Amino acid sequence: MINKTVGILLIFLIIIGSCKRSSYNSQDETNNELMEKINDFAIVKLTTSLDDLSDNQKKMIPILIEAAEIMDELFWYQAYGDKEELLSNIDSEAGKKLVLINYGPWERLNNNKPFIEGAGEKPAGANFYPEDMTKEEFTSFNSDDKASLYTLIKRKEDGSLESVPYHLCFKEQSAKASGLLLKAAELAEDQGFKEYLKLRAAALLTDDYFASDIAWMDMKTNKIDFIVGPIETYEDQLYGYKASFEAFILIKDLEWSKKLDKYSSILPQLQKALPVNEIYKSEIPGSDSDLGAYDAIYYAGDCNAGAKSIAINLPNDEKVQLEKGSRNLQLKNSMKAKFDKILVPIAKELMAEDQQQHITFDAFFANTMYHEVAHGLGIKNTINNRGTVREALKDNYTTIEEGKADILGLFLVMKLKEMGEIDNDLMDNYSTFMAGIFRSIRFGAASAHGKANLIRFNYFKEKGAFYIDVNGKYNVSYEEFQKAVNSLSELILTIQGNGDYDRANEIIDKYGVIDADLEKALKKIEEKDIPVDIVFEQGMSVLGL
């Protein structure tokens, strides 16, 4: 989205509902300090060649962007409340810019630290629950759908709680977005994409996404992809129950995608090879999984807040995953931007000189791809009748799941090398992975990805998977690194299979910390002014439409 002063397209509508927080009339930091925070983000033009698109496909893009803007509006409400009221009470232009980047007055990549005076701490439940609701009150609240992905918890006039489905709470916006998807479906030339758009349009009006998820899984030949709706639960840090609205508009890279086709058929074999007891890998993933490479041309809502996604693994619905598998979408242009602007400079600063030759985009692409593949492996339902892994681990789920995907993704690279399916130097993957840990730790402990990387860094350190040389540079220890990958994979898969919430807490408390060595490394990165993440110039003008 476009923020005219920093190049981010942010076209928002006024959101329903009133903001519960107080007005903000001044900043607790100077304008210059806020501008420094803005400059922590590298600006990236989000574009790709549209030459191979038909006229109908080009006409479809503005419609999809309009629908994506509605998802952005809805996420603002979920994450904060009334965006326009917040902005109108901020004097500083720099403060407004930073609010737009963060979707609120808290720094997402700095442990949600408030940067606007009077903002206070960010509620763990964001705007999904009443800010004054206690966990005891929620537990005693008698409602069949209070833990649903698609309900908001509100207070009634008498002060009691009620659970309101998204399609009712956001009735006007849902209807408008649904109509836009039907309009786009009329232009769709790919039958699979046309059917998906129609079913997704219906889902926005009912909060029943199963049929549209199945249709999305069945798409194989569409050039444009559109991910839209309430999907991830990162924003709900109280329980991890509530899904946030977002949208991606993607253009498929057919040449790169063809290279990845062969790996989908190997997934059941990889599931069986996981380094854990049989009971923790007894589920057989669906056989219709799909790997593809795409260029992103638009981000909106949850995916545009905080660290920008460079790969996607969906659907999250465990029933769909067991029936069909999952689709893994690698966002090649966003990934390349992060590699060039962030990962390579970090590696030059922190990694030993003789290991910097192993920092490659191909390894970064592979590590990221198999991270997404790994989301579909392991176990989705606990082995002891505690429900799904998501339900059992609650607010710890996203941290443990992201940790699983990272470490298991690297295990898959090792296994594919052993199987002769790939021919690469594993040191490329290991060294690039190590540099990537520093990149993601900078997202902060409030981020599931940042916390997961902290756990991995400290676990690796404990197991001797790397060492710091006399020059203060990091060196990967090949054999110990492999052993640590296997043992951490087993640990996380076991926690998930057991639905062991307390053990997950122990792991997060023990390893999710920044020690003196890591603090020193992060300070080096900060002193070199290496960007923390990227923000986008995106939209019609950037695409040349």
JOKA-V6197 format. One record per pair of residues at least 12 apart in sequence whose C-alpha atoms are under 6 Angstrom apart, sorted by sequence separation. I is the first residue (numbers start at 1). GAP is how many residues later the second one is. If there is no record, write none. Layout:
BEGIN
i->{I,I}
gap->{GAP,GAP}
END
This chain:
BEGIN
i->{151,152,185,200,231,232,314,441,465,151,199,230,231,314,441,151,230,313,150,151,230,313,465,150,181,182,196,229,312,437,465,146,229,312,228,311,196,228,311,181,196,227,311,227,310,226,178,226,128,129,130,310,225,264,310,224,264,192,224,223,223,174,375,260,374,190,371,374,257,286,296,371,374,257,286,288,289,291,293,294,295,256,285,286,287,288,289,290,291,292,293,294,295,167,286,287,289,294,295,371,167,286,370,253,285,253,252,251,251,328,250,250,79,80,250,79,249,78,249,399,403,78,248,398,248,247,247,399,458,246,246,245,246,455,455,454,35,313,34,12,451,19,19,31,18,25,24,25,363,23,24,363,15,359,358,359,408,28,347,27,28,27,149,149,24,147,149,281,281,271,393,389,392,393,67,389,125,125,124,125,124,383,382,383,382,382,352,351,352,350,351,352,60,56,240,239,240,239,238,237,75,71,71,68,108,102,276,275,280,75,72,72,71,68,47,46,111,109,110,111,109,111,42,41,40,41,43,45,46,40,41,42,43,44,45,46,41,43,47,8,8,9,7,1}
gap->{12,12,12,12,12,12,12,12,12,13,13,13,13,13,13,14,14,14,15,15,15,15,15,16,16,16,16,16,16,16,16,17,17,17,18,18,19,19,19,20,20,20,20,21,21,22,23,23,24,24,24,24,25,25,25,26,26,27,27,28,29,30,30,31,31,32,34,34,35,35,35,35,35,36,36,36,36,36,36,36,36,37,37,37,37,37,37,37,37,37,37,37,37,38,38,38,38,38,38,38,39,39,39,40,40,41,42,43,44,44,45,46,47,47,47,48,48,49,49,49,49,50,50,50,51,52,53,53,53,54,55,56,56,56,57,58,59,59,60,61,61,62,63,63,64,64,65,65,65,66,66,66,67,69,70,73,81,88,88,89,89,90,92,93,94,94,94,97,98,106,106,107,107,108,110,110,111,112,113,113,114,114,115,115,116,117,121,122,122,123,123,123,124,131,154,155,155,156,157,158,170,174,175,179,198,203,214,215,217,226,228,229,230,232,250,251,333,334,334,334,335,335,489,490,491,491,491,491,491,492,492,492,492,492,492,492,493,493,496,528,529,529,530,537}
END
